[in-house]
Amino acid sequence: MKKRLYKSKTDKKICGVCGGIAEYFDMDSTIIRLAWILFAVFVGSGIIAYIIAALVMPAQIEE
C-alpha cells in the first residue's frame, strides 16, 4: 500500500496538518508542532506555510 500524506482527523488541534505530518513520518505530533512553532518564530513564514498546507493537503478518508 502506498503511503499518502493527509490531514489527520483524530490528531488535530487546528486543521490536522501537524498530526498528518506526524502520522506520515511515524513521529510524535508534539515534536512536529514544536518544530512548526520554532519555524514560525525564527524564520517567520511558518504561519503562511501552515495555511498553505491546510489548504493543499487533502483530508484523511475513512477506510
GIJO-V753544 format. One record per residue. N is the residue number from 1. RES is the residue in one small letter. OMEGA is omega in whole degrees, 0 to 359 (NA if undefined). Layout:
N,RES,OMEGA  N,RES,OMEGA
//
This chain:
1,m,181  2,k,180  3,k,181  4,r,179  5,l,179  6,y,168  7,k,183  8,s,175  9,k,185  10,t,184  11,d,182  12,k,174  13,k,179  14,i,182  15,c,181  16,g,182  17,v,181  18,c,177  19,g,178  20,g,178  21,i,179  22,a,178  23,e,181  24,y,182  25,f,180  26,d,180  27,m,175  28,d,183  29,s,178  30,t,178  31,i,178  32,i,179  33,r,178  34,l,178  35,a,180  36,w,178  37,i,178  38,l,177  39,f,181  40,a,183  41,v,187  42,f,181  43,v,175  44,g,182  45,s,182  46,g,180  47,i,178  48,i,179  49,a,178  50,y,179  51,i,178  52,i,179  53,a,179  54,a,180  55,l,186  56,v,184  57,m,177  58,p,177  59,a,179  60,q,180  61,i,178  62,e,178  63,e,NA
//
